[in-house]
Amino acid sequence: MKKYLKAIEISGVILMFIGCIGHRFLHLNWAIWICIVGIALWLIQVVYKAFNWQEYAKDNSQNIIGILVVILMLFIVMLSVK
């Protein structure tokens, strides 16, 4: 599993990006499912690294900061949409 973590992470991020762009700007109904698959792939590697905290301490810190930034951005978007 270790040797596939980076590939899983990159695949998940790319699928999330494609799904979000396709849903938001191209208005494709199926693009939200691509985004969900990307989130699931990304979540797999986050959970694996969380269970192996000692080995991936730096990555875990970056993931926590990234998740907090995304949550903050979502709140800002929710407050700005009327």
C-alpha positions as CSV (number, residue, x, y, z in Angstrom):
1,M,0.0,0.0,0.0
2,K,2.9,2.3,0.8
3,K,4.2,2.5,-2.7
4,Y,0.7,3.4,-4.1
5,L,-0.1,6.2,-1.7
6,K,1.2,9.0,-3.9
7,A,-0.5,7.7,-7.0
8,I,-3.8,7.4,-5.0
9,E,-3.4,10.9,-3.7
10,I,-2.7,12.4,-7.1
11,S,-5.5,10.5,-8.8
12,G,-7.9,11.6,-6.1
13,V,-6.9,15.3,-6.4
14,I,-7.1,15.2,-10.2
15,L,-10.5,13.6,-10.2
16,M,-11.8,16.1,-7.6
17,F,-10.5,18.9,-9.8
18,I,-12.1,17.5,-13.0
19,G,-15.4,16.9,-11.2
20,C,-15.6,20.3,-9.6
21,I,-14.7,22.1,-12.9
22,G,-17.2,19.9,-14.9
23,H,-20.0,20.4,-12.4
24,R,-19.5,24.1,-11.8
25,F,-18.6,25.5,-15.2
26,L,-19.7,22.9,-17.7
27,H,-22.9,22.0,-15.8
28,L,-22.4,18.2,-16.3
29,N,-24.6,16.2,-14.0
30,W,-22.3,13.2,-13.9
31,A,-19.3,15.3,-12.9
32,I,-20.3,15.4,-9.2
33,W,-19.8,11.6,-9.2
34,I,-16.3,12.0,-10.5
35,C,-15.7,14.5,-7.7
36,I,-17.1,12.0,-5.1
37,V,-14.7,9.3,-6.4
38,G,-11.8,11.7,-6.1
39,I,-12.7,12.6,-2.6
40,A,-13.0,8.9,-1.7
41,L,-9.6,8.1,-3.1
42,W,-8.1,11.1,-1.2
43,L,-9.8,10.0,2.0
44,I,-8.4,6.5,1.7
45,Q,-4.8,7.8,1.8
46,V,-5.6,10.3,4.6
47,V,-7.1,7.5,6.7
48,Y,-4.1,5.2,6.0
49,K,-1.6,7.9,7.0
50,A,-3.6,8.7,10.1
51,F,-3.4,5.1,11.3
52,N,0.4,5.2,10.7
53,W,0.9,8.6,12.4
54,Q,4.5,8.2,13.4
55,E,5.7,7.4,9.8
56,Y,3.6,10.2,8.2
57,A,3.6,12.9,10.9
58,K,4.6,15.7,8.4
59,D,2.0,14.7,5.8
60,N,-0.7,14.4,8.5
61,S,0.0,18.0,9.7
62,Q,-0.3,19.2,6.2
63,N,-3.5,17.3,5.7
64,I,-5.0,18.8,8.8
65,I,-4.1,22.3,7.8
66,G,-5.4,21.7,4.3
67,I,-8.7,20.4,5.6
68,L,-9.1,23.4,7.9
69,V,-8.4,25.8,5.0
70,V,-11.0,24.1,2.8
71,I,-13.6,24.2,5.6
72,L,-12.9,27.9,6.1
73,M,-13.3,28.5,2.4
74,L,-16.6,26.6,2.4
75,F,-17.9,28.8,5.2
76,I,-16.9,31.9,3.4
77,V,-18.6,30.7,0.2
78,M,-21.7,29.8,2.1
79,L,-21.9,33.2,3.8
80,S,-21.4,35.1,0.5
81,V,-24.1,33.2,-1.5
82,K,-27.5,34.8,-1.2
